[in-house]
Amino acid sequence: MPHVKGLRCRECGREFPEEPIFYCEYCFGPLEVNYDYESMARAVSREAISRREPTLWRYKELLPADGEGTVDFGVGYTPLIRANNLAKALGMRELYLKNDCVNPTYSFKDRVVSVATTKAIEFGFDTLACASTGNLACSVAAHAAKAGLSSYVFIPADLEFGKIAGAAVYKPVLLAVDGNYDDVNRLCSQLADQYPWAFVNINMRPYYSEGSKTLGFEVAEQLGWRAPDQAVVPVASGSLFTKIWKGLNEMAKVGLIDGVRTRMFVAQAQGSSPIVTAHERHTFNIQPVKPNTIAKSLAIGNPADGYYALRTIKDSEGGAAAVSDEEVIKGINLLAQTEGIYAETAGGVTISCLKRLVERGELDRDAVTVAFITGAGYKTQEAIADSLIKPLHIKPTLRAFQAAIGENVRAD
């Protein structure tokens, strides 16, 4: 592809060929895709994008895989919803929700896996694999099934049942590992050196992570080809956060939008918030933690892109917040009861952090703000079970109904 020049180390700048590798052999820094932005700018236009199918591959010129042989079943171009009810509750003027709950496996992970799977096939792999906190496992298993590939997915043994079922239904080789995500990831890093598999978030990581940029692309297009003023993003490894920022800036670089003045805000759960802690201490040094939170999809104690997330906060003049598990549950309920969106625990983190940032005066109440909702709640039902209303149990008669309502005027 003429606009992909290869890979480049994010630390020392050395360049590498376009291969399934993910770290620099000289300084061990992470690799990222190196683009020819001049050729990209000549190849892409608003008009061409607007005529294409409503999936992430409408931005094929800005992605590192061949747009013709994609593994895709309706991934991306999810709704950007004007959240007037939630905005009123929070005292904001113009709030939008980017709702990635409606992707095929109900999370934003379908974006990164669609790109990684397409690239894995280009490289000749016949097996997909991953280390996952749940949503990625579901997406890898689904994409492997769609593409006719074998799949191995590794998850923490204490994962929510909904996410286990969401992966198992596609019949991968499913391995539940004793330990947290960081333990699972260490095992998979060892396996990636031993087996000829496409580990989407290890040896395929430079390509995989580029799929997250499409959230930035879509938001800008859906806002009328402009970047938002503020963005609040749930953060685990930091990759999604940094790639949304990168996507917005790439759109400006190739002339699709005029410029980017977006302030980027990290949202984390207090039980797994090493990036927020570093930000509050005014340091770029991440201190790993042992995650302890109901927000399991964000439970990464040693974030691979933590340093780059902190750089993004600084470069964008943004900020960060972390909330308790109790606030996570409140955030899930607030989102559901104002906008009708049932999000997983990461969504509860986003909404409660949004609320906290507004209350602290760090977010401009009058600015155009986008909050990213990255996964649906049906896979994490256990988290809110105790906070739900109980059904009114009645006989099938009018008298029974009236008696129940009379005794329970407020059914909510």
Rosetta blueprint (number, residue, H / E / L):
1 M L
2 P L
3 H L
4 V E
5 K E
6 G E
7 L E
8 R E
9 C E
10 R L
11 E L
12 C L
13 G L
14 R L
15 E E
16 F E
17 P L
18 E L
19 E L
20 P L
21 I L
22 F L
23 Y E
24 C L
25 E L
26 Y L
27 C L
28 F L
29 G L
30 P E
31 L E
32 E E
33 V E
34 N E
35 Y E
36 D L
37 Y H
38 E H
39 S H
40 M H
41 A H
42 R H
43 A H
44 V L
45 S L
46 R H
47 E H
48 A H
49 I H
50 S H
51 R L
52 R L
53 E L
54 P L
55 T L
56 L H
57 W H
58 R H
59 Y H
60 K H
61 E H
62 L H
63 L L
64 P L
65 A L
66 D L
67 G L
68 E L
69 G L
70 T L
71 V L
72 D L
73 F L
74 G L
75 V L
76 G L
77 Y L
78 T L
79 P L
80 L E
81 I E
82 R E
83 A L
84 N H
85 N H
86 L H
87 A H
88 K H
89 A H
90 L H
91 G L
92 M L
93 R L
94 E E
95 L E
96 Y E
97 L E
98 K E
99 N E
100 D H
101 C H
102 V H
103 N L
104 P L
105 T L
106 Y L
107 S E
108 F L
109 K H
110 D H
111 R H
112 V H
113 V H
114 S H
115 V H
116 A H
117 T H
118 T H
119 K H
120 A H
121 I H
122 E H
123 F H
124 G L
125 F L
126 D L
127 T E
128 L E
129 A E
130 C E
131 A E
132 S L
133 T L
134 G L
135 N H
136 L H
137 A H
138 C H
139 S H
140 V H
141 A H
142 A H
143 H H
144 A H
145 A H
146 K H
147 A H
148 G L
149 L L
150 S E
151 S E
152 Y E
153 V E
154 F E
155 I E
156 P E
157 A L
158 D L
159 L L
160 E L
161 F H
162 G H
163 K H
164 I H
165 A H
166 G H
167 A H
168 A H
169 V L
170 Y L
171 K L
172 P L
173 V E
174 L E
175 L E
176 A E
177 V E
178 D L
179 G L
180 N L
181 Y H
182 D H
183 D H
184 V H
185 N H
186 R H
187 L H
188 C H
189 S H
190 Q H
191 L H
192 A H
193 D L
194 Q L
195 Y L
196 P L
197 W L
198 A E
199 F E
200 V L
201 N L
202 I L
203 N L
204 M L
205 R H
206 P H
207 Y H
208 Y H
209 S H
210 E H
211 G H
212 S H
213 K H
214 T H
215 L H
216 G H
217 F H
218 E H
219 V H
220 A H
221 E H
222 Q H
223 L L
224 G L
225 W L
226 R L
227 A L
228 P L
229 D L
230 Q E
231 A E
232 V E
233 V E
234 P E
235 V L
236 A L
237 S L
238 G L
239 S H
240 L H
241 F H
242 T H
243 K H
244 I H
245 W H
246 K H
247 G H
248 L H
249 N H
250 E H
251 M H
252 A H
253 K H
254 V L
255 G L
256 L L
257 I L
258 D L
259 G L
260 V L
261 R L
262 T L
263 R E
264 M E
265 F E
266 V E
267 A E
268 Q E
269 A E
270 Q H
271 G H
272 S H
273 S L
274 P H
275 I H
276 V H
277 T H
278 A H
279 H H
280 E H
281 R L
282 H L
283 T L
284 F L
285 N L
286 I L
287 Q L
288 P L
289 V L
290 K L
291 P L
292 N L
293 T L
294 I L
295 A L
296 K H
297 S H
298 L H
299 A L
300 I L
301 G L
302 N L
303 P L
304 A L
305 D L
306 G H
307 Y H
308 Y H
309 A H
310 L H
311 R H
312 T H
313 I H
314 K H
315 D H
316 S H
317 E L
318 G L
319 G E
320 A E
321 A E
322 A E
323 V E
324 S L
325 D H
326 E H
327 E H
328 V H
329 I H
330 K H
331 G H
332 I H
333 N H
334 L H
335 L H
336 A H
337 Q H
338 T H
339 E H
340 G L
341 I L
342 Y L
343 A E
344 E L
345 T H
346 A H
347 G H
348 G H
349 V H
350 T H
351 I H
352 S H
353 C H
354 L H
355 K H
356 R H
357 L H
358 V H
359 E H
360 R L
361 G L
362 E L
363 L L
364 D L
365 R L
366 D L
367 A L
368 V E
369 T E
370 V E
371 A E
372 F E
373 I E
374 T L
375 G E
376 A E
377 G H
378 Y H
379 K H
380 T L
381 Q H
382 E H
383 A H
384 I H
385 A H
386 D H
387 S H
388 L L
389 I L
390 K L
391 P L
392 L L
393 H L
394 I L
395 K L
396 P L
397 T L
398 L H
399 R H
400 A H
401 F H
402 Q H
403 A H
404 A H
405 I H
406 G H
407 E H
408 N L
409 V L
410 R L
411 A L
412 D L
